[in-house]
Amino acid sequence: MQEENENPVNIRIAKPKNEGVFGPIIGSAIIILLIILGGLYFWSYLVQERGTLTETKTQETLEVEVEQLSQEIKAEDLDVIDSDLKMIEAEIDSALAEEASSTQE
């Protein structure tokens, strides 16, 4: 009689050893460290660029910009703006008068 537990094919299943536990941890740590170093490099580049941009704006360029703005303000025709405001006010008054006359009827 054959035993019921007898396996016709003799296969041994190898159990994994716990020796390789630190490899994935070290690999992950190296990848995270590289990402952090890349971020710091990029951040320092941005800070350096901002520093050079702010240094180029000297007092002279600021004075030129202020002078240009004051000339634009002086060149603006305020009479045109005043006449536009008067036209708008007249339109509002006429609209209010029409509304008042239509409600009285």
Secondary structure, 3 states (H helix, E strand, C coil): CCCCCCCCCCCCCCCCCHHHCHHHHHHHHHHHHHHHHHHHHHHHHHHHHHHHHHHHCCHHHHHHHHHHHHHHHHHCCHHHHHHHHHHHHHHHHHHHHHHHHHHHC
